[in-house]
Amino acid sequence: MLSYSIRRFAEMILTLFIIATATFFLLAAVPGDPLTERVEKLPPQIRQNLYEKYGLNKPLLERYVITMRGLAVGNFGESIVYPGQTVQSILQEKLPASARLGIQQMVLGIGIGMILGIIAAMKKNTWLDYGIITLAILFISIPHLIFGLLLQKIFAGELGWFPVIGWPKGKDLWTGGWQYTILPTLAGCFSYIAAYSRLLKTSMLDVVNQEYILTAESKGLSKMHIVLKHVLRNSLIPVITNLPMSIAMCITGSFFIERIFSIPGVGMYYVLSVNERDLPLIMGQTVILSIIYIVVIFITDILYTVVDPRISIQGGRR
Amino acid sequence: MKKLLEVRNLHVSYHTYAGEVQSVRGVSFDVHDGETLAIVGESGCGKSVTARSIMGLIKAPFGEIKTGSELRYCGEDMRAFDAKKWAHYRGGEASIIFQDALAALNPTMKIGKQITENITVHEHIKKKEANERAESLLHQVGIPDAKQKMNSYPHQLSGGMRQRVMIAIAFACNPKLLIADEPTTALDVTIQAQILDMIRSLQREKNTSVILITHDLGIVANIATRILIMYSGKVVEKGTSEEIFYHPVHPYTKALLRAIPKLTDPSKGPLYSISGHPPDLIDPPQGCPFAARCPHCMNVCVEAHPEDFDCGAGHTAACWLLHPLARHIGSEVE
């Protein structure tokens, strides 16, 4: 287990290095630079100073070395679009809101999705099953920006149950201000409900046809017992496989919801920084998100072995 | 002897996109207390479907036990069983062993748990007692270090060991009826003999009736009290073990017996096999289903299905050769 973890850690570092390098050179390959538009109308001397300030006048390889050296010690540099703010300070300020929103969406969405999936599988070919699957298709085809606006209009605007916009700050950052978080969480969790209910239903129906379910039935176990003790655990592998993809979806998908509900998260910055080619900010965010993603994949691999004893991680042996 | 199970005129169909597959077409037999009934036939003859019908494992909407089929357990109509009755019957009164233990055991559940859940659902005893019983069952079926093996997963055991676990599960609640659906087909020959011996000794100890389903007549010879030969969803011949082995009358039974490889066979030629294929059960022939492959096929065989002819001592066979008008031909057939 220890040697496996060490090997995986080395692989993570290598992966991050490749991601950072690729991102850097891809951004460099795009014609122009972040300052081109901003400095057009400025006198040449000021232009020169600005380029020197951000180090953009240096040769490409030197900039690469400087960037990578910064990344290695966790120094991402200063944002170009938001002068005076370092990338770290932006991420430190904005990441918690996004993280809480994402976690709430996923926990609620995957939880409800799995319950609906179990119900749909157990009540296969009944109106309940058709209802759940129709709902899932509806949820997956309607973009969550529409849900966001709809929820905002009905529950915040007309009924006035929740605040229209805003997000808990300060000491409420992680555990307080629930009234602010309910609508954005709901708006975002529909796509998870859709994805996971369908995924689990399909997987369970596959397991139900396995012979060991016949064995379980021939023991005289109740249907509930069979579903919970025999079917469910064997159906979880596809669900776990899908987790990292959901994390990625969550990170990029929160852009609209953060916009609609004025949530100070990274989603907005992520899209804007790419638009404006804020090189340090793009690099910083890419690396941070890659780390989150890679760690989730690692956790996923561990989860496989927990759910299915036939899968084992080989400590250092090949 | 008391009748434990009565099956009368059992018809089972599976509804597929290609049409209705009539897997079992009018099967009747009895199982008496403590006896071993062997159901023998080739793949697709409906023997496993018959077994599953007895366990109530034919599932709608694809599977259907046709109306008019009768299944009686201890005189009680099984077709009228409610969920509670089924729950008591399955695992408690009757249990089943499948062919492939690797597929039939839950891969993500410890084998100890797979045995004890059968015990705790039928008998309200403490978890610890159930564990002790499971352990002694494992010991009884010949698994060394039963205590440790309780915590093993199926993939950690060998094929023979897994089938032993299946047997332990099947005998966990001392069932009156055990259905062994090709219990040794997936195992090598030496393990086969051990497994069959074990089923037999457990059967004697607990006075269980066994329905042994197999395609191998060779293994039933010294186990079965009575034998049922099935072909394309119908019983073609049934009788005591001795009758079937020493006085077979149906051409299919004779062909099956010829197909058993013999060590003493002096000829170096290829092994005997029955040419042709069994009929398509979506559109079964109106005559005898074996007619197309039968060396003694007559005009009537294609026209009409033969009734069961009595050969005495409970030995019956469905073959036109046994008709009084065809007797003279029948005597030539050997």
Interface residues (C-beta under 8 A of the other chain):
Chain A: N125 Q210 E211 Y212 L214 T215 A216 E217 S218 K219 G220 L221 S222 H225 K229 H230 R233 N234 V307 D308 P309 R310
Chain B: R52 M55 L57 P61 W86 A87 H88 Y89 R90 G91 G92 S95 I96 F98 D100 A103 A104 L105 N106 P107 T108 M109 E117 N118 V121 H122 Y153 H155 M166 I169
